[in-house]
Amino acid sequence: MPGRPLSRRTTLGSALAAPLVLAACDIDPPTRESRSSPATPPPPEDSELVAGVVAALVRALSVLDAATTAAPTLAARLRPVLAAHAEHLDVLAGAVPEAERPTGEAASVPSRPARALAAVRRSEQRLVREVREGCLAAASGDLARVLAAVAASSAQHGAALAGAAGEGAP
């Protein structure tokens, strides 16, 4: 039996609250005995996985930037998604500080707001798939939990943007 559909208000509220919840996330926090020691980096096999997720986030951010440039009327609607992805990127890039942060290639997004929004939704769906795959492949339980939170946040943003498109996005 399918669950009750989420209301627009619940979906948008969840999407806006996700960055606040994720801001408290940390990968492998210090143990209780040693509060002053730095966070433990993920296992070496997870370093490549984190780099892949960071690249996916950078790619999603470039699509969001291109969409706000191509269709400025979407800027307010996309601001929470941009903020959440920037927060996710900071958390994950901090987990592997020695790795270089990739630079995003300029994305091409249509200037019509409805089409730009569709491009952002496709980008969010791709990001959710990539992060979910990373979550399943993670050797570190803490990393898997953070990636699960990133995937959930991105899925909520995608749902909120799909709802916004259904409301007659310009």
N, C-alpha and C positions, 0 to 999 in steps of 0.2 A: 504494500500500500504506500503510495508516494506521500511524502510529508506535506505539511501545509506550506503553500508558497509564501515567500517573504514579501512583506509589504515594501513599497518604495521607501518609506520612512525608516524602516528597520534596516534595509540594505544600505541606504546612504549613511545612516548613523553608525553602522558597523564599519563602513569604509572610512569614515572620518575618524573613528576611534582607533582603528588598527595602528596608525603610526604611534599613538600614545602608548599602546600596549607593547608594540615592538621596540619602542625606545628603551624599555627596561630589559630587553633581551641582551644576553651576552654569551659568547661562546666560551665554554669551559671556565666558569668563574672560579676565583681562588677558593681553596678549601677553607673551612671554618677555622682551622688551626692557624692559618697563615693569611690574614687579610691583606698584608702588605705586598705579597708576592704578585708578579704580573700574571695575567691569564695564560693558561697553557695553550700553546698552538695546537691546531688539529693534527691528527696523525699525518705522516708524510703522504699516505695514499689519498688523504682528503684535500691536500693542498691543490692538486690539479683540479679536483672537483669544485673547490671554492673559486678558483680562477675562472672556470667555465661559467659558474653562476654569476660571478662579477661581470664577465663579458656580456652575459644575457641581460643583466640589469642595465649596463651601459647602453646596450642596443635599444632596450625599451625606453630609456631616458631620451635617447636621440630621436626616437619616433615622437615622443611626447613634446619635446622641444620643437620639432618640425611642425607638429600639429598646431601648437600655440602660435607659431610664426605664420603659418599658412592661413589659419583661421583664428584670428585674435579673439573672436567672440567665444571661443572654447576655453580661453585661459582660466577663467574662474572655475569652470567645471573640472578642468584637468589639474588644477593646483594641488588638491589633496593626493592625487596619484603621484605627481612629481615629488611631493614632500615625502611620501611613504617610500618610494623607490630610492630617494637620496638617503633616507635613514637606513634602509636595508643595505645599501651599498656601503655606507660607513661601517656598519656592524660587520659585514662580511670581509671588506677590505682590511679592517683592523684585525681580523683573525689570521691573516697571512700578510703581515706588514712588509716582509721582504719582497713580495711579488709586486710587479709593476701593474698599476691600474691602467687598463686599456682605454684608449680614446675612442669615442663613438664616431662612426662614419656618419656623414650627413645623410639623413633619411629623406626620402622624397614622399611628401604627403600632399594629396589634392587640396586645393584651396577652398572648395565647398565644405562647409562645416559638417554636413552629414557624412560625406565621404571621408573627411579627415577623422571623424569620430569612429567610423568603421575601420580605418587603418589602425587607430589606437586600440580598438577592441581586438583586432587580429593579433596585434603585437602583445597584448596582455595575455591572450590565450596561448600564444607561443611561449611566453615567459612562464606561465603556470606549468605547462608541460615540461619545460626544461628544469625548473626548480623541483617539481615533483619527482622527476627522474633522479635528480641529485639527492633528494631526500631519501629515496630508496637505496641509493648506492653508498650513502655516507657510512663510514666506519665508526665515527664518533656519534654517540647518542645525542650529545649536546648540539652538534652541528645538524643532525637530522631534525631535532626539535626546532631549531632556528629556521631551517629551510621549510619545514612544515608551516611555520608561522608566516614566512614570506609567501609561500604558495597560497595559503588561505587569504592573506591580505590581497594578493593580486587577483584571486578569484572573486573576492568581494568587489574590488574595483571594477572588474570586468562586468559583473552583474549590475552594478550601479550605472555603469556607462551604457549597458544594453537597455536598462530601464529609462535612462535619459533619452536614448534614441527613440524609444517608443512613445515618449512624451511630445514628440514633434520637435526634435532638435533642429535648430536653424540650418 
